Amino acid sequence: MSAELFNELEGRIHSLVTAIQELKLENSRLKEENVRLSEERVDFRSRLDSILQKLEGV
């Protein structure tokens, strides 16, 4: 394998490793956001249920 091909392969591998690391970070950020949104949804649902119970009492 010539040095030029080896250098190209090395560059591609480096690019792939960088892309994988960025995707892992994005995945982690999205998981955290998903947890936050799920908690927010539960909170809103609880508040909505409370409002509905008050309306049923009227």
C-alpha distance matrix in Angstrom:
0.0 3.8 6.6 8.3 6.5 6.6 10.1 11.1 10.4 12.3 15.0 15.5 16.0 18.4 20.2 20.7 22.0 24.3 25.6 26.2 28.2 30.2 31.0 32.2 34.4 35.8 36.4 38.3 40.3 41.2 42.3 44.6 46.0 46.6 48.6 50.6 51.3 52.4 54.7 56.1 56.7 58.6 60.7 61.5 62.4 64.7 66.4 66.8 68.4 70.7 71.8 72.4 74.5 76.6 77.1 78.2 80.8 82.4
3.8 0.0 3.8 5.4 5.4 6.2 8.6 10.0 10.7 12.3 14.3 15.5 16.6 18.3 20.1 21.2 22.6 24.4 25.8 27.0 28.7 30.4 31.6 33.0 34.9 36.2 37.3 39.1 40.9 41.9 43.3 45.4 46.6 47.5 49.5 51.3 52.1 53.4 55.7 56.8 57.6 59.6 61.5 62.3 63.4 65.7 67.2 67.7 69.4 71.7 72.6 73.3 75.6 77.5 78.0 79.2 81.8 83.2
6.6 3.8 0.0 3.8 5.5 5.0 6.0 8.6 9.8 10.3 12.1 14.2 15.1 16.2 18.2 19.8 20.8 22.3 24.2 25.5 26.8 28.5 30.0 31.3 33.0 34.5 35.7 37.4 39.0 40.3 41.7 43.6 44.9 46.0 48.0 49.5 50.5 51.9 54.0 55.1 56.2 58.2 59.9 60.8 62.1 64.2 65.6 66.3 68.1 70.2 71.1 72.0 74.2 76.1 76.6 78.0 80.5 81.9
8.3 5.4 3.8 0.0 3.8 5.4 5.1 6.2 8.6 9.8 10.6 12.4 14.3 15.3 16.6 18.5 20.0 21.1 22.6 24.4 25.9 27.1 28.6 30.4 31.9 33.0 34.5 36.4 37.7 38.9 40.6 42.4 43.4 44.6 46.8 48.2 49.0 50.6 52.8 53.7 54.6 56.9 58.5 59.2 60.5 62.9 64.1 64.6 66.6 68.7 69.5 70.4 72.7 74.5 74.9 76.3 78.9 80.1
6.5 5.4 5.5 3.8 0.0 3.8 5.4 5.0 6.1 8.5 9.8 10.5 12.2 14.1 15.3 16.5 18.3 19.9 21.0 22.4 24.4 25.8 26.8 28.5 30.4 31.4 32.6 34.6 36.2 37.1 38.7 40.8 41.8 42.7 44.9 46.6 47.2 48.6 51.0 52.0 52.7 54.9 56.7 57.4 58.5 60.9 62.3 62.7 64.5 66.8 67.6 68.3 70.7 72.6 72.9 74.3 76.9 78.2
6.6 6.2 5.0 5.4 3.8 0.0 3.8 5.4 5.1 6.1 8.6 9.9 10.5 12.2 14.2 15.3 16.4 18.3 19.9 21.0 22.5 24.4 25.6 26.9 28.8 30.2 31.2 33.0 34.7 35.9 37.2 39.2 40.5 41.5 43.5 45.2 46.1 47.4 49.6 50.8 51.7 53.7 55.5 56.4 57.5 59.7 61.2 61.8 63.5 65.7 66.7 67.5 69.7 71.6 72.2 73.5 76.0 77.4
10.1 8.6 6.0 5.1 5.4 3.8 0.0 3.8 5.4 5.0 6.1 8.6 9.8 10.4 12.3 14.2 15.3 16.4 18.3 19.9 21.1 22.6 24.3 25.7 27.2 28.6 30.1 31.7 33.1 34.5 36.1 37.8 39.0 40.3 42.3 43.7 44.7 46.2 48.3 49.3 50.4 52.5 54.1 54.9 56.3 58.5 59.8 60.5 62.4 64.4 65.3 66.3 68.5 70.2 70.8 72.3 74.7 76.0
11.1 10.0 8.6 6.2 5.0 5.4 3.8 0.0 3.8 5.4 5.1 6.2 8.6 9.8 10.6 12.3 14.3 15.4 16.5 18.4 20.1 21.2 22.5 24.4 26.0 26.9 28.4 30.4 31.7 32.7 34.5 36.4 37.3 38.4 40.7 42.1 42.8 44.4 46.7 47.5 48.4 50.7 52.4 53.0 54.3 56.7 57.9 58.4 60.3 62.5 63.3 64.1 66.5 68.2 68.7 70.1 72.7 73.9
10.4 10.7 9.8 8.6 6.1 5.1 5.4 3.8 0.0 3.8 5.4 5.1 6.2 8.6 9.8 10.5 12.3 14.2 15.3 16.4 18.4 20.0 20.9 22.5 24.5 25.6 26.6 28.6 30.3 31.2 32.7 34.8 35.9 36.8 38.9 40.6 41.4 42.7 45.0 46.1 46.9 49.0 50.8 51.6 52.7 55.0 56.5 57.0 58.7 61.0 61.9 62.7 64.9 66.8 67.3 68.6 71.1 72.5
12.3 12.3 10.3 9.8 8.5 6.1 5.0 5.4 3.8 0.0 3.8 5.5 5.1 6.1 8.6 9.9 10.5 12.3 14.2 15.3 16.6 18.4 19.9 21.1 22.8 24.4 25.6 27.1 28.8 30.2 31.5 33.3 34.7 35.8 37.7 39.3 40.4 41.8 43.8 45.0 46.1 48.0 49.7 50.7 51.9 54.1 55.5 56.2 58.0 60.0 61.1 62.0 64.1 66.0 66.6 68.0 70.4 71.9
15.0 14.3 12.1 10.6 9.8 8.6 6.1 5.1 5.4 3.8 0.0 3.8 5.4 5.1 6.2 8.6 9.9 10.6 12.3 14.2 15.4 16.6 18.3 20.0 21.3 22.6 24.2 25.9 27.2 28.5 30.2 31.9 33.0 34.3 36.4 37.7 38.6 40.3 42.4 43.3 44.4 46.6 48.1 48.9 50.3 52.5 53.7 54.4 56.4 58.4 59.2 60.3 62.5 64.2 64.8 66.3 68.7 70.0
15.5 15.5 14.2 12.4 10.5 9.9 8.6 6.2 5.1 5.5 3.8 0.0 3.8 5.4 5.0 6.2 8.6 9.8 10.5 12.2 14.3 15.3 16.3 18.3 20.1 20.9 22.2 24.3 25.7 26.6 28.3 30.4 31.3 32.3 34.5 36.1 36.7 38.2 40.5 41.5 42.3 44.5 46.2 46.9 48.1 50.5 51.8 52.3 54.2 56.4 57.2 58.0 60.3 62.1 62.6 64.0 66.5 67.8
16.0 16.6 15.1 14.3 12.2 10.5 9.8 8.6 6.2 5.1 5.4 3.8 0.0 3.8 5.4 5.0 6.1 8.6 9.8 10.5 12.3 14.2 15.2 16.4 18.5 19.8 20.7 22.6 24.4 25.4 26.7 28.8 30.1 31.0 33.0 34.7 35.6 36.9 39.1 40.3 41.2 43.2 45.0 45.9 47.1 49.2 50.7 51.4 53.1 55.2 56.3 57.1 59.2 61.2 61.8 63.1 65.5 67.0
18.4 18.3 16.2 15.3 14.1 12.2 10.4 9.8 8.6 6.1 5.1 5.4 3.8 0.0 3.8 5.4 5.1 6.2 8.6 9.9 10.7 12.4 14.2 15.4 16.8 18.4 19.9 21.3 22.8 24.3 25.8 27.4 28.8 30.1 31.9 33.4 34.5 36.1 38.0 39.1 40.3 42.3 43.8 44.8 46.2 48.3 49.6 50.5 52.3 54.2 55.3 56.3 58.4 60.2 60.9 62.4 64.7 66.1
20.2 20.1 18.2 16.6 15.3 14.2 12.3 10.6 9.8 8.6 6.2 5.0 5.4 3.8 0.0 3.8 5.5 5.1 6.1 8.6 9.9 10.6 12.2 14.3 15.5 16.4 18.2 20.0 21.1 22.3 24.2 26.0 26.9 28.2 30.4 31.7 32.5 34.2 36.3 37.1 38.2 40.4 42.0 42.7 44.1 46.4 47.6 48.2 50.2 52.2 53.0 54.1 56.3 58.0 58.6 60.1 62.5 63.8
20.7 21.2 19.8 18.5 16.5 15.3 14.2 12.3 10.5 9.9 8.6 6.2 5.0 5.4 3.8 0.0 3.8 5.4 5.0 6.1 8.6 9.8 10.4 12.2 14.3 15.1 16.1 18.3 19.9 20.7 22.2 24.4 25.4 26.3 28.5 30.1 30.9 32.2 34.5 35.6 36.4 38.5 40.3 41.1 42.3 44.5 46.0 46.5 48.3 50.5 51.4 52.3 54.5 56.3 56.9 58.2 60.7 62.1
22.0 22.6 20.8 20.0 18.3 16.4 15.3 14.3 12.3 10.5 9.9 8.6 6.1 5.1 5.5 3.8 0.0 3.8 5.5 5.1 6.2 8.7 9.9 10.6 12.5 14.3 15.2 16.6 18.5 19.9 21.0 22.8 24.4 25.5 27.2 28.9 30.1 31.3 33.3 34.6 35.7 37.6 39.3 40.4 41.6 43.6 45.1 46.0 47.6 49.6 50.8 51.8 53.8 55.6 56.5 57.8 60.1 61.6
24.3 24.4 22.3 21.1 19.9 18.3 16.4 15.4 14.2 12.3 10.6 9.8 8.6 6.2 5.1 5.4 3.8 0.0 3.8 5.4 5.2 6.3 8.6 9.9 10.8 12.4 14.2 15.5 16.7 18.4 20.0 21.5 22.7 24.2 26.1 27.3 28.5 30.2 32.0 33.0 34.4 36.4 37.8 38.8 40.3 42.3 43.5 44.5 46.4 48.2 49.2 50.4 52.5 54.1 54.9 56.5 58.7 60.1
25.6 25.8 24.2 22.6 21.0 19.9 18.3 16.5 15.3 14.2 12.3 10.5 9.8 8.6 6.1 5.0 5.5 3.8 0.0 3.8 5.5 5.1 6.1 8.6 9.9 10.5 12.1 14.2 15.3 16.2 18.2 20.0 20.9 22.1 24.3 25.7 26.4 28.1 30.2 31.1 32.1 34.3 35.9 36.6 38.0 40.3 41.5 42.2 44.1 46.1 47.0 48.0 50.2 51.9 52.5 54.0 56.4 57.8
26.2 27.0 25.5 24.4 22.4 21.0 19.9 18.4 16.4 15.3 14.2 12.2 10.5 9.9 8.6 6.1 5.1 5.4 3.8 0.0 3.8 5.4 5.0 6.1 8.7 9.8 10.3 12.3 14.2 15.1 16.3 18.4 19.8 20.6 22.5 24.3 25.3 26.5 28.6 29.9 30.8 32.7 34.5 35.5 36.7 38.8 40.3 41.1 42.7 44.8 45.9 46.8 48.9 50.8 51.5 52.8 55.2 56.7
28.2 28.7 26.8 25.9 24.4 22.5 21.1 20.1 18.4 16.6 15.4 14.3 12.3 10.7 9.9 8.6 6.2 5.2 5.5 3.8 0.0 3.8 5.4 5.1 6.3 8.7 9.8 10.7 12.5 14.2 15.4 16.8 18.5 19.9 21.4 22.9 24.3 25.7 27.4 28.8 30.1 31.9 33.4 34.6 36.0 37.9 39.3 40.4 42.1 43.9 45.1 46.3 48.2 49.9 50.9 52.3 54.5 56.0
30.2 30.4 28.5 27.1 25.8 24.4 22.6 21.2 20.0 18.4 16.6 15.3 14.2 12.4 10.6 9.8 8.7 6.3 5.1 5.4 3.8 0.0 3.8 5.4 5.1 6.2 8.5 9.9 10.6 12.2 14.2 15.5 16.5 18.2 20.1 21.2 22.3 24.1 25.9 26.8 28.2 30.3 31.6 32.5 34.2 36.2 37.3 38.3 40.2 42.0 43.0 44.2 46.3 47.9 48.7 50.3 52.5 53.9
31.0 31.6 30.0 28.6 26.8 25.6 24.3 22.5 20.9 19.9 18.3 16.3 15.2 14.2 12.2 10.4 9.9 8.6 6.1 5.0 5.4 3.8 0.0 3.8 5.4 5.0 6.0 8.5 9.7 10.3 12.1 14.2 15.0 16.0 18.2 19.8 20.5 22.0 24.2 25.2 26.1 28.2 29.9 30.8 32.0 34.2 35.6 36.3 38.1 40.2 41.2 42.1 44.2 46.0 46.7 48.1 50.5 51.9
32.2 33.0 31.3 30.4 28.5 26.9 25.7 24.4 22.5 21.1 20.0 18.3 16.4 15.4 14.3 12.2 10.6 9.9 8.6 6.1 5.1 5.4 3.8 0.0 3.8 5.4 5.0 6.2 8.6 9.8 10.5 12.4 14.2 15.1 16.6 18.5 19.8 20.9 22.8 24.3 25.4 27.1 28.8 30.1 31.3 33.1 34.7 35.7 37.2 39.2 40.5 41.5 43.4 45.3 46.2 47.5 49.7 51.4
34.4 34.9 33.0 31.9 30.4 28.8 27.2 26.0 24.5 22.8 21.3 20.1 18.5 16.8 15.5 14.3 12.5 10.8 9.9 8.7 6.3 5.1 5.4 3.8 0.0 3.8 5.4 5.1 6.2 8.6 9.9 10.7 12.4 14.2 15.6 16.7 18.3 20.0 21.4 22.6 24.2 26.0 27.3 28.6 30.2 31.9 33.2 34.4 36.2 37.8 39.0 40.4 42.2 43.8 44.9 46.4 48.5 50.0
35.8 36.2 34.5 33.0 31.4 30.2 28.6 26.9 25.6 24.4 22.6 20.9 19.8 18.4 16.4 15.1 14.3 12.4 10.5 9.8 8.7 6.2 5.0 5.4 3.8 0.0 3.8 5.4 5.0 6.1 8.5 9.9 10.4 12.0 14.3 15.2 16.1 18.0 19.9 20.7 22.0 24.2 25.5 26.4 28.0 30.1 31.2 32.1 34.1 35.9 36.8 38.0 40.2 41.8 42.6 44.1 46.4 47.7
36.4 37.3 35.7 34.5 32.6 31.2 30.1 28.4 26.6 25.6 24.2 22.2 20.7 19.9 18.2 16.1 15.2 14.2 12.1 10.3 9.8 8.5 6.0 5.0 5.4 3.8 0.0 3.8 5.4 5.1 6.1 8.7 9.8 10.3 12.4 14.2 15.1 16.2 18.4 19.7 20.6 22.5 24.3 25.3 26.5 28.5 30.1 30.9 32.5 34.5 35.7 36.7 38.6 40.5 41.4 42.6 44.9 46.5
38.3 39.1 37.4 36.4 34.6 33.0 31.7 30.4 28.6 27.1 25.9 24.3 22.6 21.3 20.0 18.3 16.6 15.5 14.2 12.3 10.7 9.9 8.5 6.2 5.1 5.4 3.8 0.0 3.8 5.4 5.1 6.3 8.7 9.8 10.8 12.5 14.3 15.4 16.8 18.5 19.9 21.4 22.9 24.4 25.7 27.3 28.9 30.2 31.7 33.4 34.9 36.1 37.8 39.5 40.7 42.0 44.1 45.8
40.3 40.9 39.0 37.7 36.2 34.7 33.1 31.7 30.3 28.8 27.2 25.7 24.4 22.8 21.1 19.9 18.5 16.7 15.3 14.2 12.5 10.6 9.7 8.6 6.2 5.0 5.4 3.8 0.0 3.8 5.5 5.2 6.2 8.6 10.0 10.6 12.2 14.2 15.5 16.4 18.2 20.1 21.2 22.4 24.2 25.9 27.0 28.3 30.2 31.7 32.9 34.3 36.2 37.7 38.8 40.4 42.4 43.9
41.2 41.9 40.3 38.9 37.1 35.9 34.5 32.7 31.2 30.2 28.5 26.6 25.4 24.3 22.3 20.7 19.9 18.4 16.2 15.1 14.2 12.2 10.3 9.8 8.6 6.1 5.1 5.4 3.8 0.0 3.8 5.4 5.0 6.0 8.6 9.7 10.2 12.0 14.1 14.9 16.0 18.1 19.7 20.5 22.0 24.1 25.3 26.2 28.0 29.9 31.0 32.1 34.1 35.8 36.7 38.1 40.4 41.8
42.3 43.3 41.7 40.6 38.7 37.2 36.1 34.5 32.7 31.5 30.2 28.3 26.7 25.8 24.2 22.2 21.0 20.0 18.2 16.3 15.4 14.2 12.1 10.5 9.9 8.5 6.1 5.1 5.5 3.8 0.0 3.8 5.4 5.0 6.3 8.7 9.8 10.5 12.4 14.2 15.1 16.6 18.5 19.9 20.9 22.7 24.4 25.4 26.8 28.8 30.2 31.2 32.9 34.9 36.0 37.1 39.3 41.1
44.6 45.4 43.6 42.4 40.8 39.2 37.8 36.4 34.8 33.3 31.9 30.4 28.8 27.4 26.0 24.4 22.8 21.5 20.0 18.4 16.8 15.5 14.2 12.4 10.7 9.9 8.7 6.3 5.2 5.4 3.8 0.0 3.8 5.4 5.2 6.3 8.7 9.9 10.8 12.4 14.2 15.5 16.7 18.4 20.0 21.3 22.8 24.3 25.8 27.3 28.8 30.2 31.8 33.5 34.8 36.2 38.1 39.8
46.0 46.6 44.9 43.4 41.8 40.5 39.0 37.3 35.9 34.7 33.0 31.3 30.1 28.8 26.9 25.4 24.4 22.7 20.9 19.8 18.5 16.5 15.0 14.2 12.4 10.4 9.8 8.7 6.2 5.0 5.4 3.8 0.0 3.8 5.4 5.0 6.1 8.5 9.8 10.3 12.1 14.2 15.2 16.2 18.0 19.8 20.9 22.1 24.0 25.6 26.7 28.1 30.1 31.5 32.6 34.2 36.2 37.7
46.6 47.5 46.0 44.6 42.7 41.5 40.3 38.4 36.8 35.8 34.3 32.3 31.0 30.1 28.2 26.3 25.5 24.2 22.1 20.6 19.9 18.2 16.0 15.1 14.2 12.0 10.3 9.8 8.6 6.0 5.0 5.4 3.8 0.0 3.8 5.4 5.1 6.0 8.6 9.7 10.3 12.2 14.1 15.1 16.2 18.2 19.8 20.6 22.2 24.2 25.5 26.4 28.4 30.2 31.1 32.4 34.6 36.3
48.6 49.5 48.0 46.8 44.9 43.5 42.3 40.7 38.9 37.7 36.4 34.5 33.0 31.9 30.4 28.5 27.2 26.1 24.3 22.5 21.4 20.1 18.2 16.6 15.6 14.3 12.4 10.8 10.0 8.6 6.3 5.2 5.4 3.8 0.0 3.8 5.5 5.1 6.2 8.6 9.8 10.7 12.4 14.3 15.3 16.6 18.5 19.9 21.1 22.7 24.5 25.6 27.1 29.0 30.3 31.5 33.4 35.3
50.6 51.3 49.5 48.2 46.6 45.2 43.7 42.1 40.6 39.3 37.7 36.1 34.7 33.4 31.7 30.1 28.9 27.3 25.7 24.3 22.9 21.2 19.8 18.5 16.7 15.2 14.2 12.5 10.6 9.7 8.7 6.3 5.0 5.4 3.8 0.0 3.8 5.5 5.2 6.1 8.6 10.0 10.6 12.3 14.2 15.4 16.6 18.2 19.9 21.2 22.6 24.2 25.8 27.3 28.7 30.3 32.0 33.6
51.3 52.1 50.5 49.0 47.2 46.1 44.7 42.8 41.4 40.4 38.6 36.7 35.6 34.5 32.5 30.9 30.1 28.5 26.4 25.3 24.3 22.3 20.5 19.8 18.3 16.1 15.1 14.3 12.2 10.2 9.8 8.7 6.1 5.1 5.5 3.8 0.0 3.8 5.4 4.9 6.0 8.6 9.7 10.3 12.0 14.1 15.1 16.1 18.0 19.8 20.8 22.1 24.1 25.6 26.6 28.2 30.3 31.7
52.4 53.4 51.9 50.6 48.6 47.4 46.2 44.4 42.7 41.8 40.3 38.2 36.9 36.1 34.2 32.2 31.3 30.2 28.1 26.5 25.7 24.1 22.0 20.9 20.0 18.0 16.2 15.4 14.2 12.0 10.5 9.9 8.5 6.0 5.1 5.5 3.8 0.0 3.8 5.4 5.0 6.3 8.6 9.9 10.5 12.3 14.3 15.1 16.4 18.4 19.9 20.8 22.5 24.5 25.6 26.7 28.8 30.7
54.7 55.7 54.0 52.8 51.0 49.6 48.3 46.7 45.0 43.8 42.4 40.5 39.1 38.0 36.3 34.5 33.3 32.0 30.2 28.6 27.4 25.9 24.2 22.8 21.4 19.9 18.4 16.8 15.5 14.1 12.4 10.8 9.8 8.6 6.2 5.2 5.4 3.8 0.0 3.8 5.4 5.1 6.2 8.7 9.8 10.6 12.4 14.2 15.3 16.7 18.5 19.9 21.2 22.9 24.5 25.8 27.5 29.4
56.1 56.8 55.1 53.7 52.0 50.8 49.3 47.5 46.1 45.0 43.3 41.5 40.3 39.1 37.1 35.6 34.6 33.0 31.1 29.9 28.8 26.8 25.2 24.3 22.6 20.7 19.7 18.5 16.4 14.9 14.2 12.4 10.3 9.7 8.6 6.1 4.9 5.4 3.8 0.0 3.8 5.4 5.0 6.2 8.5 9.8 10.6 12.1 14.1 15.3 16.5 18.2 20.0 21.3 22.6 24.3 26.0 27.5
56.7 57.6 56.2 54.6 52.7 51.7 50.4 48.4 46.9 46.1 44.4 42.3 41.2 40.3 38.2 36.4 35.7 34.4 32.1 30.8 30.1 28.2 26.1 25.4 24.2 22.0 20.6 19.9 18.2 16.0 15.1 14.2 12.1 10.3 9.8 8.6 6.0 5.0 5.4 3.8 0.0 3.8 5.4 5.1 6.0 8.5 9.8 10.3 12.1 14.1 15.2 16.2 18.2 19.9 20.8 22.2 24.4 26.0
58.6 59.6 58.2 56.9 54.9 53.7 52.5 50.7 49.0 48.0 46.6 44.5 43.2 42.3 40.4 38.5 37.6 36.4 34.3 32.7 31.9 30.3 28.2 27.1 26.0 24.2 22.5 21.4 20.1 18.1 16.6 15.5 14.2 12.2 10.7 10.0 8.6 6.3 5.1 5.4 3.8 0.0 3.8 5.5 5.0 6.1 8.6 9.8 10.4 12.3 14.3 15.2 16.4 18.5 19.9 20.9 22.8 24.8
60.7 61.5 59.9 58.5 56.7 55.5 54.1 52.4 50.8 49.7 48.1 46.2 45.0 43.8 42.0 40.3 39.3 37.8 35.9 34.5 33.4 31.6 29.9 28.8 27.3 25.5 24.3 22.9 21.2 19.7 18.5 16.7 15.2 14.1 12.4 10.6 9.7 8.6 6.2 5.0 5.4 3.8 0.0 3.8 5.4 5.1 6.2 8.6 9.9 10.7 12.5 14.3 15.4 16.8 18.6 20.1 21.5 23.3
61.5 62.3 60.8 59.2 57.4 56.4 54.9 53.0 51.6 50.7 48.9 46.9 45.9 44.8 42.7 41.1 40.4 38.8 36.6 35.5 34.6 32.5 30.8 30.1 28.6 26.4 25.3 24.4 22.4 20.5 19.9 18.4 16.2 15.1 14.3 12.3 10.3 9.9 8.7 6.2 5.1 5.5 3.8 0.0 3.8 5.4 5.1 6.0 8.5 9.8 10.5 12.1 14.2 15.4 16.4 18.2 20.1 21.5
62.4 63.4 62.1 60.5 58.5 57.5 56.3 54.3 52.7 51.9 50.3 48.1 47.1 46.2 44.1 42.3 41.6 40.3 38.0 36.7 36.0 34.2 32.0 31.3 30.2 28.0 26.5 25.7 24.2 22.0 20.9 20.0 18.0 16.2 15.3 14.2 12.0 10.5 9.8 8.5 6.0 5.0 5.4 3.8 0.0 3.8 5.5 5.0 6.1 8.5 9.8 10.4 12.2 14.3 15.2 16.3 18.5 20.3
64.7 65.7 64.2 62.9 60.9 59.7 58.5 56.7 55.0 54.1 52.5 50.5 49.2 48.3 46.4 44.5 43.6 42.3 40.3 38.8 37.9 36.2 34.2 33.1 31.9 30.1 28.5 27.3 25.9 24.1 22.7 21.3 19.8 18.2 16.6 15.4 14.1 12.3 10.6 9.8 8.5 6.1 5.1 5.4 3.8 0.0 3.8 5.4 5.1 6.2 8.7 9.9 10.6 12.5 14.4 15.3 16.9 19.0
66.4 67.2 65.6 64.1 62.3 61.2 59.8 57.9 56.5 55.5 53.7 51.8 50.7 49.6 47.6 46.0 45.1 43.5 41.5 40.3 39.3 37.3 35.6 34.7 33.2 31.2 30.1 28.9 27.0 25.3 24.4 22.8 20.9 19.8 18.5 16.6 15.1 14.3 12.4 10.6 9.8 8.6 6.2 5.1 5.5 3.8 0.0 3.8 5.5 5.0 6.3 8.7 9.9 10.8 12.5 14.4 15.6 17.2
66.8 67.7 66.3 64.6 62.7 61.8 60.5 58.4 57.0 56.2 54.4 52.3 51.4 50.5 48.2 46.5 46.0 44.5 42.2 41.1 40.4 38.3 36.3 35.7 34.4 32.1 30.9 30.2 28.3 26.2 25.4 24.3 22.1 20.6 19.9 18.2 16.1 15.1 14.2 12.1 10.3 9.8 8.6 6.0 5.0 5.4 3.8 0.0 3.8 5.3 5.1 6.1 8.6 9.9 10.5 12.3 14.4 15.7
68.4 69.4 68.1 66.6 64.5 63.5 62.4 60.3 58.7 58.0 56.4 54.2 53.1 52.3 50.2 48.3 47.6 46.4 44.1 42.7 42.1 40.2 38.1 37.2 36.2 34.1 32.5 31.7 30.2 28.0 26.8 25.8 24.0 22.2 21.1 19.9 18.0 16.4 15.3 14.1 12.1 10.4 9.9 8.5 6.1 5.1 5.5 3.8 0.0 3.8 5.4 5.0 6.2 8.7 9.8 10.5 12.5 14.6
70.7 71.7 70.2 68.7 66.8 65.7 64.4 62.5 61.0 60.0 58.4 56.4 55.2 54.2 52.2 50.5 49.6 48.2 46.1 44.8 43.9 42.0 40.2 39.2 37.8 35.9 34.5 33.4 31.7 29.9 28.8 27.3 25.6 24.2 22.7 21.2 19.8 18.4 16.7 15.3 14.1 12.3 10.7 9.8 8.5 6.2 5.0 5.3 3.8 0.0 3.8 5.4 5.2 6.4 8.8 10.0 10.9 13.0
71.8 72.6 71.1 69.5 67.6 66.7 65.3 63.3 61.9 61.1 59.2 57.2 56.3 55.3 53.0 51.4 50.8 49.2 47.0 45.9 45.1 43.0 41.2 40.5 39.0 36.8 35.7 34.9 32.9 31.0 30.2 28.8 26.7 25.5 24.5 22.6 20.8 19.9 18.5 16.5 15.2 14.3 12.5 10.5 9.8 8.7 6.3 5.1 5.4 3.8 0.0 3.8 5.4 5.1 6.3 8.7 10.0 11.0
72.4 73.3 72.0 70.4 68.3 67.5 66.3 64.1 62.7 62.0 60.3 58.0 57.1 56.3 54.1 52.3 51.8 50.4 48.0 46.8 46.3 44.2 42.1 41.5 40.4 38.0 36.7 36.1 34.3 32.1 31.2 30.2 28.1 26.4 25.6 24.2 22.1 20.8 19.9 18.2 16.2 15.2 14.3 12.1 10.4 9.9 8.7 6.1 5.0 5.4 3.8 0.0 3.8 5.4 5.0 6.2 8.7 10.1
74.5 75.6 74.2 72.7 70.7 69.7 68.5 66.5 64.9 64.1 62.5 60.3 59.2 58.4 56.3 54.5 53.8 52.5 50.2 48.9 48.2 46.3 44.2 43.4 42.2 40.2 38.6 37.8 36.2 34.1 32.9 31.8 30.1 28.4 27.1 25.8 24.1 22.5 21.2 20.0 18.2 16.4 15.4 14.2 12.2 10.6 9.9 8.6 6.2 5.2 5.4 3.8 0.0 3.8 5.4 5.1 6.4 9.0
76.6 77.5 76.1 74.5 72.6 71.6 70.2 68.2 66.8 66.0 64.2 62.1 61.2 60.2 58.0 56.3 55.6 54.1 51.9 50.8 49.9 47.9 46.0 45.3 43.8 41.8 40.5 39.5 37.7 35.8 34.9 33.5 31.5 30.2 29.0 27.3 25.6 24.5 22.9 21.3 19.9 18.5 16.8 15.4 14.3 12.5 10.8 9.9 8.7 6.4 5.1 5.4 3.8 0.0 3.8 5.4 5.2 6.7
77.1 78.0 76.6 74.9 72.9 72.2 70.8 68.7 67.3 66.6 64.8 62.6 61.8 60.9 58.6 56.9 56.5 54.9 52.5 51.5 50.9 48.7 46.7 46.2 44.9 42.6 41.4 40.7 38.8 36.7 36.0 34.8 32.6 31.1 30.3 28.7 26.6 25.6 24.5 22.6 20.8 19.9 18.6 16.4 15.2 14.4 12.5 10.5 9.8 8.8 6.3 5.0 5.4 3.8 0.0 3.8 5.3 5.3
78.2 79.2 78.0 76.3 74.3 73.5 72.3 70.1 68.6 68.0 66.3 64.0 63.1 62.4 60.1 58.2 57.8 56.5 54.0 52.8 52.3 50.3 48.1 47.5 46.4 44.1 42.6 42.0 40.4 38.1 37.1 36.2 34.2 32.4 31.5 30.3 28.2 26.7 25.8 24.3 22.2 20.9 20.1 18.2 16.3 15.3 14.4 12.3 10.5 10.0 8.7 6.2 5.1 5.4 3.8 0.0 3.8 5.5
80.8 81.8 80.5 78.9 76.9 76.0 74.7 72.7 71.1 70.4 68.7 66.5 65.5 64.7 62.5 60.7 60.1 58.7 56.4 55.2 54.5 52.5 50.5 49.7 48.5 46.4 44.9 44.1 42.4 40.4 39.3 38.1 36.2 34.6 33.4 32.0 30.3 28.8 27.5 26.0 24.4 22.8 21.5 20.1 18.5 16.9 15.6 14.4 12.5 10.9 10.0 8.7 6.4 5.2 5.3 3.8 0.0 3.8
82.4 83.2 81.9 80.1 78.2 77.4 76.0 73.9 72.5 71.9 70.0 67.8 67.0 66.1 63.8 62.1 61.6 60.1 57.8 56.7 56.0 53.9 51.9 51.4 50.0 47.7 46.5 45.8 43.9 41.8 41.1 39.8 37.7 36.3 35.3 33.6 31.7 30.7 29.4 27.5 26.0 24.8 23.3 21.5 20.3 19.0 17.2 15.7 14.6 13.0 11.0 10.1 9.0 6.7 5.3 5.5 3.8 0.0
